[in-house]
């Protein structure tokens, strides 16, 4: 006989890292988005990892790590630089001062 376990489904936020309780959830989400875009750009341009490392100026093992979602130890600034080297324009806009803490978000067009 099977014992049925009740499964509880909880709707998460738009940031899985925050849902998991990560301290730097916003940064992790942005880095994840950038790493995903790097992987898509490499695939879209049909670059081998060797071609990508030459274009990006980083070794093949780092390219592999980034495209597999292992970007710990790589700064957001470096990921933005890599996105730009792959042909994306990167624009940083500083908005007006508000009475609440500001936010950092990425917008892909």
Contact map, one row per residue, 1 for C-alpha under 8 A:
1110000000000000000000000000000000000000000000000000000000000000000000000000000000000000000000000000000000000
1111000000000000000000000000000000000000000000000000000000000000000000000000000000000000000000000000000000000
1111100000000000000000000000000000000000000000000000000000000000000000000000000000000000000000000000000000000
0111110000000000000000000000000000000000000000000000000000000000000000000000000000000000000000000000000000000
0011111000000000000000000000000000000000000000000000000000000000000000000000000000000000000000000000000000000
0001111100000000000000000000000000000000000000000000000000000000000000000000000000000000000000000000000000000
0000111110000000000000000000000000000000000000000000000000000000000000000000000000000000000000000000000000000
0000011111000000000000000000000000000000000000000000000000000000000000000000000000000000000000000000000000000
0000001111100000000000000000000000000000000000000000000000000000000000000000000000000000000000000000000000000
0000000111110000000000000000000000000000000000000000000000000000000000000000000000000000000000000000000000000
0000000011111000000000000000000000000000000000000000000000000000000000000000000000000000000000000000000000000
0000000001111111001000000000000000000000000000000000000000000000000000000000000000000000000000000000000000000
0000000000111111011000000000000000000000000000000000000000000000000000000000000000000000000000000000000000000
0000000000011111000000000000000000000000000000000000000000000000000000000000000000000000000000000000000000000
0000000000011111111000001100100000000000000000000000000000000000000000000000000000000000000000000000000000000
0000000000011111111100001000100000000000000000000000000000000000000000000000000000000000000000000000000000000
0000000000000011111111001101100000000000000000000000000000000000000000000000000000000000000000000000000000000
0000000000001011111111101100000000000000000000000000000000000000000000000000000000000000000000000000000000000
0000000000011011111111000000000000000000000000000000000000000000000000000000000000000000000000000000000000000
0000000000000001111111000000000000000000000000000000000000000000000000000000000000000000000000000000000000000
0000000000000000111111101000000000000000000000000000000000000000000000000000000000000000000000000000000000000
0000000000000000111111111000000000000000000000000000000000000000000000000000000000000000000000000000000000000
0000000000000000010011111000000000000000000000000000000000000000000000000000000000000000000000000000000000000
0000000000000000000001111111000000000000000000000000000000000000000000000000000000000000000000000000000000000
0000000000000011110011111111100000000000000000000000000000000000000000000000000000000000000000000000000000000
0000000000000010110000011111110000000000000000000000000000000000000000000000000000000000000000000000000100000
0000000000000000000000011111111000000000000000000000000000000000000000000001000000000000000000000000000000000
0000000000000000100000011111111100000000000000000000000000000000000000000000000000000000000000000000000000000
0000000000000011100000001111111110000000000000000000000000000000000000000000000000000000000000000000000000000
0000000000000000000000000111111111000000000000000000000000000000000000000001000000000000000000000000000011000
0000000000000000000000000011111111100000000000000000000000000000000000100011001000000000000000000000000000000
0000000000000000000000000001111111110000000000000000000000000000000010100000000000000000000000000000000000000
0000000000000000000000000000111111111000000000000000000000000000000000000000000000000000000000000000000000000
0000000000000000000000000000011111111100000000000000000000000000000000000000001100100000000000000000000000000
0000000000000000000000000000001111111110000000000000000000000000011010100000001000000000000000000000000000000
0000000000000000000000000000000111111111000000000000000000000000001010000000000000000000000000000000000000000
0000000000000000000000000000000011111111100000000000000000000000000000000000000000100000000000000000000000000
0000000000000000000000000000000001111111110000000000000000000000011000000000000001100100000000000000000000000
0000000000000000000000000000000000111111111000000000000000000000011000000000000000000000000000000000000000000
0000000000000000000000000000000000011111111100000000000000000000000000000000000000000000000000000000000000000
0000000000000000000000000000000000001111111110000000000000000000000000000000000000000100000000000000000000000
0000000000000000000000000000000000000111111111110001000000000000000000000000000000000100000000000000000000000
0000000000000000000000000000000000000011111111100000000000000000000000000000000000000000000000000000000000000
0000000000000000000000000000000000000001111111100000000000000000000000000000000000000000000000000000000000000
0000000000000000000000000000000000000000111111100000000000000000000000000000000000000000000000000000000000000
0000000000000000000000000000000000000000011111110000000000000000000000000000000000000000000000000000000000000
0000000000000000000000000000000000000000011111111111000000000000000000000000000000000000000000000000000000000
0000000000000000000000000000000000000000010001111111000000000000000000000000000000000000000000000000000000000
0000000000000000000000000000000000000000000000111111100000010011000000000000000000000000000000000000000000000
0000000000000000000000000000000000000000000000111111110000010000000000000000000000000000000000000000000000000
0000000000000000000000000000000000000000000000111111111000000000000000000000000000000000000000000000000000000
0000000000000000000000000000000000000000010000111111111100010010000000000000000000000000000000000000000000000
0000000000000000000000000000000000000000000000001111111111110010000000000000000000000000000000000000000000000
0000000000000000000000000000000000000000000000000111111111100000000000000000000000000000000000000000000000000
0000000000000000000000000000000000000000000000000011111110000000000000000000000000001100000000000000000000000
0000000000000000000000000000000000000000000000000001111111000000000000000000000001001100000000000000000000000
0000000000000000000000000000000000000000000000000000111111100000000000000000000000000000000000000000000000000
0000000000000000000000000000000000000000000000000000110111110110000000000000000000000000000000000000000000000
0000000000000000000000000000000000000000000000000000110011111110000000000000000000000000000000000000000000000
0000000000000000000000000000000000000000000000001101100001111111000000000000000000000000000000000000000000000
0000000000000000000000000000000000000000000000000000000000111111100000000000000000000000000000000000000000000
0000000000000000000000000000000000000000000000000000000001111111110000000000000000000000000000000000000000000
0000000000000000000000000000000000000000000000001001100001111111111000000000000000000000000000000000000000000
0000000000000000000000000000000000000000000000001000000000011111111100000000000000000000000000000000000000000
0000000000000000000000000000000000000000000000000000000000001111111111100000000000000000000000000000000000000
0000000000000000000000000000000000100110000000000000000000000111111111100000000000000000000000000000000000000
0000000000000000000000000000000000110110000000000000000000000011111111000000000000000000000000000000000000000
0000000000000000000000000000000000000000000000000000000000000001111111000000000000000000000000000000000000000
0000000000000000000000000000000100110000000000000000000000000000111111100000000000000000000000000000000000000
0000000000000000000000000000000000000000000000000000000000000000111111110000000000000000000000000000000000000
0000000000000000000000000000001100100000000000000000000000000000110011111100000000000000000000000000000000000
0000000000000000000000000000000000000000000000000000000000000000000001111110000000000000000000000000000000000
0000000000000000000000000000000000000000000000000000000000000000000000111110000000000000000000000000000000000
0000000000000000000000000000000000000000000000000000000000000000000000111111011000000000000000000000000000000
0000000000000000000000000000001000000000000000000000000000000000000000011111111000000000000000000000000000000
0000000000000000000000000010011000000000000000000000000000000000000000000111111100000000000000000000000000000
0000000000000000000000000000000000000000000000000000000000000000000000000011111110000000000000000000000000000
0000000000000000000000000000000000000000000000000000000000000000000000000111111111000000000000000000000000000
0000000000000000000000000000001001100000000000000000000000000000000000000111111111100000000000000000000000000
0000000000000000000000000000000001000000000000000000000000000000000000000001111111110000010000000000000000000
0000000000000000000000000000000000000000000000000000000000000000000000000000111111111000000000000000000000000
0000000000000000000000000000000000000100000000000000000100000000000000000000011111111100000000000000000000000
0000000000000000000000000000000001001100000000000000000000000000000000000000001111111111010000000000000000000
0000000000000000000000000000000000000000000000000000000000000000000000000000000111111111110000000000000000000
0000000000000000000000000000000000000000000000000000001100000000000000000000000011111111000000000000000000000
0000000000000000000000000000000000000100110000000000001100000000000000000000000001111111000000000000000000000
0000000000000000000000000000000000000000000000000000000000000000000000000000000000111111100000000000000000000
0000000000000000000000000000000000000000000000000000000000000000000000000000000000111111110000000000000000000
0000000000000000000000000000000000000000000000000000000000000000000000000000000000010011111000000000000000000
0000000000000000000000000000000000000000000000000000000000000000000000000000000100110001111100000000000000000
0000000000000000000000000000000000000000000000000000000000000000000000000000000000000000111110000000000000000
0000000000000000000000000000000000000000000000000000000000000000000000000000000000000000011111000000000000000
0000000000000000000000000000000000000000000000000000000000000000000000000000000000000000001111100000000000000
0000000000000000000000000000000000000000000000000000000000000000000000000000000000000000000111110000000000000
0000000000000000000000000000000000000000000000000000000000000000000000000000000000000000000011111000000000000
0000000000000000000000000000000000000000000000000000000000000000000000000000000000000000000001111100000000000
0000000000000000000000000000000000000000000000000000000000000000000000000000000000000000000000111110010000000
0000000000000000000000000000000000000000000000000000000000000000000000000000000000000000000000011111110000000
0000000000000000000000000000000000000000000000000000000000000000000000000000000000000000000000001111100000000
0000000000000000000000000000000000000000000000000000000000000000000000000000000000000000000000000111110000000
0000000000000000000000000000000000000000000000000000000000000000000000000000000000000000000000000111111000000
0000000000000000000000000000000000000000000000000000000000000000000000000000000000000000000000001101111100000
0000000000000000000000000000000000000000000000000000000000000000000000000000000000000000000000000000111110000
0000000000000000000000000100000000000000000000000000000000000000000000000000000000000000000000000000011111000
0000000000000000000000000000010000000000000000000000000000000000000000000000000000000000000000000000001111100
0000000000000000000000000000010000000000000000000000000000000000000000000000000000000000000000000000000111110
0000000000000000000000000000000000000000000000000000000000000000000000000000000000000000000000000000000011111
0000000000000000000000000000000000000000000000000000000000000000000000000000000000000000000000000000000001111
0000000000000000000000000000000000000000000000000000000000000000000000000000000000000000000000000000000000111
